[in-house]
Amino acid sequence: MEAPAESYQERFHRRWGHLRRARVRALAWLLDAPDLLDASDPVWAGRIATLGPVTPDTVAWLNRLDFDPAPLDEALGAKVHTRLGLYAEKLMAFYFAQQGRLVAHGLQVRASPNDTVGEFDFLLEDGPDAVEHIEFATKFYLLDGEGGQQQDWQLSALVGPNLADSLGLKMRKVFERQLSLGGHPAAQALLPRPVSKAKALVKGWLFYPSGSWPEMRGIAAGHCRGFWCALDEIDTLAGDEFLMLPRLQWLAPFKAQSATWMMSRAQLHAELSAQFETSSTPVLVSSVRYQPGKIEEIERGFIVPNDWRERAAARRMVKAVP
């Protein structure tokens, strides 16, 4: 698949570059970013949700929120969020509540005090007699190139940075367990109305080696994408200045008025070399451009330890054992 003429970062900066606050920019990304999965692909059997285009009213609402973020700050609370998934859920819960659609968020279902069956991410209004169950996920996966070739580009070749998860495993769990939660006997006493439909809403970024973007069944053609490379390959990266993105800034393309933690390529290599001596966790890096009064992300990608490919191959061998 050829690279698009305009990157997602360029489109985002053009559309949302006026937003100043990181939380509002993250919310704008959640609402406006392309879906990760192609809802029209038969592989998903019509069980993928989509938010649809952002309306002019929502644009105006986001602009007002950027001017006065007090309602959003109050909804997120004073607690410092460390889990990206929970942060994204809280942002979406705020949006659904503001739209007047939110019935419940994070509603746990227990068969007994010590037996949790599952949790409804969101229950939304769906007419007077029903609710809609939305299972929400924000995911970041790297295409294991060799694994993809061996598995005919199956979703299991899209793996988490730490190799503990894959898009295939995630969606199997969502379909087999989470989307069926509304039919569990323990859920009946909790539901205000029957569940009319249950769908998965999935946002995120996919990262590819060497800039290769193969077409993959079930993946939306216009999804957010980046690169990944090993530490010793960073000399091939475009750009001259880089940032290591904090986890809570993984959603929207980075923008700030200033950033004292920008690094040259040599500084980036030295910093990551030191990190990888004690940690095998890949690091999300953004190449940025500086203009008077602002710093903007150009592209992003994961830098992985030099042995990541070998560990990915070992993971494939373990998965292949019957």
N, C-alpha and C positions, 0 to 999 in steps of 0.2 A: 504494500500500500504506500503510495507516495505521501510525502509530508504535505500538510495543508499550506496554502499560500500565506495564510496569516495564523500565527500561533494563538493558542488559547489565551496566553498571557497578554498578547497585544489586544485581543478582543475585550478581555476583562478590563484592562486599563482604559481603553477607549470608552467603554460603557459605564464603568464604575470608578474611574480614576479620581473623581471628585470626592468620594467618600474618604473621610479622614480617620475614622475610628476602627480599630482592628476588629472589634466585635461586630460592628455593623457590616464591615466588608466580608467577614466570615459568613454572616447571615445572608448577605447578597449572593455570595458564591453558592451556598446551599440551595437557594431558591432558583438561581439562574444557570448554574453549571449544567452541562449536558449530563443526561443519565449515563451511568456506567454500563447498564445493560439495555439491550434493544427490546423494548416492550412488545414489539410486533413480531419478534422471532418465535416461531412455533415451539421452540425448545422450552420456552417458559410457560406455555399453556395459558397465556393470558393472565398470569399471576404477578406481573411486574407493574408497580404503580409508577405514575409520572405526575409531576406537578404542573406540567404545561408551561406555556410562555408566561413570563412575568407581565402583569397588567400595568397600565399607566398608574392606576391607583396604588399598586404595591410599590412602584418606583417612587411615587410621591411620599408614601409612608416611610420608606427607607431613608429618603432625604430628610424628612422631619426627625427621624430617629437619630440620624447622624448629627443633626443640629442639637438635639436634646435627647441623650441616651438614657435618661433617668429611668424610664419604664423598663428598658432592657437590663440595665444594671440591677434594678430591684428584682427582676425575675431570675437573674443568674445568681444573685445573692453575694454575700461577702466572702464565701468560701473560695479559696484558690483552687481552680480545677487543674488536675494533672492528667486525667484520662481524656484523650481526644474524643472518643466515642460518646462519653457522657456529656462533654461540652457541646458537641454537635446536637445531641438529643435535646439538651436544654434550650438551645437556640431554636430548634424546630418546634418544641413545645410552646415556646413564646409566640412563634408565628401562628401556629394553629389556634392558640388561645385568642390572639388578636383578631383572627379571622372569624371567631365565634364558632369554631368547629370542634374544639377540643372537649371530649367527654372525660377522658382519663389518660394519664401518662405514667408508664412504669407500674402498671397494675399487676401485682404478683398473684399467681394462682397456686394455692397449696392444697394438697390432698390431706395433709395433717400438719400440725405445727412444725414438724421436722422434715417434711417432705414437700419441697417446692417443685411443682410441675413445670412451671414456666412463667413468663411475664409478657403481658401485652405492652409493646413499646408505645403505641398510640391507639386509642379508640376515638374515632371521629364521627360526628353527626352524619347520618345517611338517611335523612327523612324521619318522619315521626315514629316509625315502627322498627328502626334498625340502626346499627352502628357499623362502621367500617373499621376493620383491624388493619393497621399499617405496621409492618415490621421494618424498622429503619436501620440502615448500616452505612457507615462511611469507611471505605476500605482503600488500602494502598498495597498493590501487588506488583511484583517484579516477574517478568516473563523469563523463566528458566529456559534459555534458548535450546540447550541440548535436550532437555526434557520435553519441550514443545515439539521438537522434530520427531522424537520417539513416540509421542502420544498423539500425533496428528493434531497439534494445536488444541488439545483438550483444555478445559478450564482448570484442571489440576496442575497444569504447567505454569499457572499464574500463582506465585507463592508469596507469602509474607516475607518481609525483610529478614526475620529471624528463622524462617523455614519451618515454623510451627503450624502454619495454616496455609490453605490454598483457597482460591475462589470456588473451585469445585466442591471442596469439603464444606465451605461456608454455605453455599446455596443448597447443598443436599440437606444440611441441618435445618435451614430455613424452611424448605419445602416439606420435609418429612416430619418435623417436630413443631416448629414455631407457628407456621401458618395454620396448623390444625388445632391450635390451642382452644379456639372458640367452641369446639365440639367436645371438649373434655368435660366429664361430669362435674369436676370440681370448679369449673369456670361458670357454671350455670347460675350459681347463687350470687356471683359477683357482677354479672353482666346486667346493665340496666335495660337493655333490649337485645334481641338476637343479633348475631353477627351476620350481615348480609353478604359480605365478601371480605377476603383476607388477601392482602398483596404485600410484596416487598418493594420498598423504595431504597435504591442503592445509589449512593454518590461516591466519588472517589477519583483516584488517579492510578493509571497503569504505567509501568516503567519498562522500557525495552532496551536490550543491549545493542550497541553500535547504531542507534537510530533506526533500527528495523521495526516496522509497524505492520505486521502481518494481519490480514483480515481473519477474524476469529468468530465462529458461530456464537450468537447470543450476545456479543459485545457491540454496543452502539458505535457506529462509525465515527461520530464526532466527539468521543469521550476525551477527557483531560488526560494528557500523556506527558511522559518525560523519559529520561534515559537512566541507565545504570551502568556503572563501570567499576572495575577493581581499583584499589588505591594506586597501584603502579601505572594505571592507564590515564590518570587525570591530566597528563600533558596533552591529551587529544581533545580536551574540552575547549569549547569556544568561550570567549570572554576573558577578562583580566581581573575582575574583582568578584569575590564570592562571600556568601554568608552561609553559616550552618543554621538551618531553620529550627527554632524551638518547636516542640511538638504541637502546641496550641496555635501555631501559625502555619500548619500544614495545609489548611483548607484553601484559602484564597491566595492568589499570587501576591507576593510580598510587596509592600509599599511603606515607606516611612519618610519623614522629613530629613532624618539623619540616622546613621547607624555606625557607631564607633567600632563595631566588631567586624567590619568588612576586612577581608583578607586577600592577599595576593595568592597566586597559585602556589608559590613556594611556602608561604605561611600555612595555607590550607593543607598541603601535604605534610608539613611538620606536625601540625595539630592533630590530624587524623592518625598519623603514625603513632603518636603518643597515646591516643585514645585506644587504638586497636591493640596495643600491647596488653591492656587489661580488660578489654571488652570486645566481643565479636559482633556487637550491634551495629548494623549499617547506619549511616548518617545521611539525612536529607539535606542537600546543598542547593542553594539558589545562586545562579550567576546573575549579577545585577549591573545596572547602569546608573551612573550618578549624573543628575542634572541639577542646576541650581534650585535648591529648595525641595528636592525630592530624590528618592532612590527607588527604583522599580525593578522587579524581577523580570529577567529576560527568558530564562528557562530553568528547569529544576531537574534534579536527579539524585538517586541514591549512590553514594560511594560505599562500596562493600570491601571487607577485608580481602586480601589477596587469595585466601583459601576458600572464599565463599562458593566458587564453582565446584570445588571438590566436595564441600559439605552438601551442596545441592545434589551432586551425583550420588553421594552416600544416602541421602534421603530418598532418592528415586529407587535405589536398590532395596531399601527397607520396605518401601511401599509395594515393590514388585513381588516381595515374598508372600506366597499364599498363606 
